[in-house]
Amino acid sequence: MILGNLTHFGKSLLSDKAAWISILVSLRAQAYPEIRSLSVDFSDGVVTLRGKVTTYYFKQVAQKSIRRIARKAIIVNLVDVRHAEPRSGKSQSNQ
């Protein structure tokens, strides 16, 4: 992490901007593109995660990556899980 471990959000040791940057860096470092595209807001010790992913696993991984940094912050996970639509019909080569 660029800014290290922010374990004292309640005591406001770092500014909201510094906390937000550290959390954002953590999300952008994830191996899954869906997680890297999520948005995050941080204000007054509350981290709000927003966006869309295709599995509950990705939603949980995103939250856990934030939790490692923001141990005492309240995390509001507003990520929507939208499963990928199944392919309909046959491929062009089978017609």
C-alpha atoms as a printed R data frame, in Angstrom:
   type eleno elety resid chain resno       x       y       z
1  ATOM     1    CA   MET     A     1   0.000   0.000   0.000
2  ATOM     2    CA   ILE     A     2   1.162   3.465  -0.786
3  ATOM     3    CA   LEU     A     3   0.007   5.000   2.496
4  ATOM     4    CA   GLY     A     4   0.314   1.966   4.718
5  ATOM     5    CA   ASN     A     5  -2.311   0.598   7.062
6  ATOM     6    CA   LEU     A     6  -4.963   3.110   8.141
7  ATOM     7    CA   THR     A     7  -6.102   1.520  11.382
8  ATOM     8    CA   HIS     A     8  -7.232   4.618  13.255
9  ATOM     9    CA   PHE     A     9  -9.967   6.128  11.082
10 ATOM    10    CA   GLY     A    10 -12.053   6.982  14.147
11 ATOM    11    CA   LYS     A    11  -9.224   9.168  15.478
12 ATOM    12    CA   SER     A    12  -8.756  10.859  12.086
13 ATOM    13    CA   LEU     A    13  -4.972  10.338  11.930
14 ATOM    14    CA   LEU     A    14  -5.043  10.811   8.178
15 ATOM    15    CA   SER     A    15  -7.170  13.076   6.047
16 ATOM    16    CA   ASP     A    16 -10.193  11.747   4.195
17 ATOM    17    CA   LYS     A    17  -8.338  12.303   0.940
18 ATOM    18    CA   ALA     A    18  -5.343  10.227   2.036
19 ATOM    19    CA   ALA     A    19  -7.644   7.429   3.223
20 ATOM    20    CA   TRP     A    20  -9.605   7.523  -0.023
21 ATOM    21    CA   ILE     A    21  -6.404   7.333  -2.080
22 ATOM    22    CA   SER     A    22  -5.101   4.353  -0.122
23 ATOM    23    CA   ILE     A    23  -8.404   2.489  -0.491
24 ATOM    24    CA   LEU     A    24  -8.602   3.301  -4.190
25 ATOM    25    CA   VAL     A    25  -5.054   2.051  -4.746
26 ATOM    26    CA   SER     A    26  -6.006  -1.203  -3.029
27 ATOM    27    CA   LEU     A    27  -8.978  -1.707  -5.348
28 ATOM    28    CA   ARG     A    28  -6.972  -0.839  -8.460
29 ATOM    29    CA   ALA     A    29  -4.325  -3.403  -7.485
30 ATOM    30    CA   GLN     A    30  -6.816  -6.293  -7.586
31 ATOM    31    CA   ALA     A    31  -6.357  -8.989 -10.229
32 ATOM    32    CA   TYR     A    32 -10.007  -8.855 -11.307
33 ATOM    33    CA   PRO     A    33 -10.973  -6.060 -13.761
34 ATOM    34    CA   GLU     A    34 -14.505  -5.885 -12.336
35 ATOM    35    CA   ILE     A    35 -13.128  -4.989  -8.900
36 ATOM    36    CA   ARG     A    36 -10.718  -2.439 -10.342
37 ATOM    37    CA   SER     A    37 -13.651  -0.590 -11.933
38 ATOM    38    CA   LEU     A    38 -15.608  -0.092  -8.680
39 ATOM    39    CA   SER     A    39 -15.937   3.380  -7.197
40 ATOM    40    CA   VAL     A    40 -15.272   4.270  -3.594
41 ATOM    41    CA   ASP     A    41 -16.148   7.255  -1.427
42 ATOM    42    CA   PHE     A    42 -14.721   7.966   2.012
43 ATOM    43    CA   SER     A    43 -16.125  10.490   4.440
44 ATOM    44    CA   ASP     A    44 -16.181  10.737   8.232
45 ATOM    45    CA   GLY     A    45 -15.027   7.153   8.788
46 ATOM    46    CA   VAL     A    46 -17.512   5.627   6.339
47 ATOM    47    CA   VAL     A    47 -16.316   3.900   3.169
48 ATOM    48    CA   THR     A    48 -18.976   3.459   0.479
49 ATOM    49    CA   LEU     A    49 -18.290   0.988  -2.315
50 ATOM    50    CA   ARG     A    50 -20.354   1.204  -5.533
51 ATOM    51    CA   GLY     A    51 -20.486  -0.466  -8.913
52 ATOM    52    CA   LYS     A    52 -21.445  -3.703 -10.609
53 ATOM    53    CA   VAL     A    53 -19.840  -7.149 -10.601
54 ATOM    54    CA   THR     A    54 -20.958 -10.528 -11.935
55 ATOM    55    CA   THR     A    55 -20.440 -12.629  -8.794
56 ATOM    56    CA   TYR     A    56 -20.875 -12.359  -5.040
57 ATOM    57    CA   TYR     A    57 -17.269 -13.554  -4.778
58 ATOM    58    CA   PHE     A    58 -16.043 -10.357  -6.492
59 ATOM    59    CA   LYS     A    59 -18.243  -8.274  -4.187
60 ATOM    60    CA   GLN     A    60 -16.704  -9.970  -1.144
61 ATOM    61    CA   VAL     A    61 -13.127  -9.696  -2.443
62 ATOM    62    CA   ALA     A    62 -13.610  -5.953  -2.952
63 ATOM    63    CA   GLN     A    63 -14.934  -5.505   0.575
64 ATOM    64    CA   LYS     A    64 -12.127  -7.579   2.095
65 ATOM    65    CA   SER     A    65  -9.486  -5.534   0.266
66 ATOM    66    CA   ILE     A    66 -10.930  -2.380   1.820
67 ATOM    67    CA   ARG     A    67 -11.285  -3.967   5.263
68 ATOM    68    CA   ARG     A    68  -7.533  -4.709   5.359
69 ATOM    69    CA   ILE     A    69  -6.837  -0.987   5.145
70 ATOM    70    CA   ALA     A    70  -9.829   0.536   6.902
71 ATOM    71    CA   ARG     A    71 -10.099  -1.746   9.909
72 ATOM    72    CA   LYS     A    72 -12.134   0.648  12.047
73 ATOM    73    CA   ALA     A    73 -14.152   2.307   9.294
74 ATOM    74    CA   ILE     A    74 -17.759   1.493   8.554
75 ATOM    75    CA   ILE     A    75 -17.993  -0.129   5.120
76 ATOM    76    CA   VAL     A    76 -21.188   0.313   3.132
77 ATOM    77    CA   ASN     A    77 -21.079  -2.167   0.261
78 ATOM    78    CA   LEU     A    78 -23.561  -1.006  -2.396
79 ATOM    79    CA   VAL     A    79 -22.063  -3.156  -5.141
80 ATOM    80    CA   ASP     A    80 -24.730  -4.764  -7.340
81 ATOM    81    CA   VAL     A    81 -24.259  -8.371  -8.410
82 ATOM    82    CA   ARG     A    82 -25.542  -8.845 -11.934
83 ATOM    83    CA   HIS     A    83 -24.892 -12.313 -13.248
84 ATOM    84    CA   ALA     A    84 -23.685 -12.527 -16.829
85 ATOM    85    CA   GLU     A    85 -26.494 -13.196 -19.278
86 ATOM    86    CA   PRO     A    86 -26.354 -16.672 -20.835
87 ATOM    87    CA   ARG     A    87 -25.602 -16.732 -24.520
88 ATOM    88    CA   SER     A    88 -28.728 -17.236 -26.565
89 ATOM    89    CA   GLY     A    89 -28.947 -19.162 -29.812
90 ATOM    90    CA   LYS     A    90 -26.287 -21.010 -31.732
91 ATOM    91    CA   SER     A    91 -23.047 -19.593 -32.973
92 ATOM    92    CA   GLN     A    92 -22.855 -18.446 -36.617
93 ATOM    93    CA   SER     A    93 -20.726 -21.447 -37.605
94 ATOM    94    CA   ASN     A    94 -23.403 -23.939 -36.451
95 ATOM    95    CA   GLN     A    95 -26.238 -22.473 -38.512
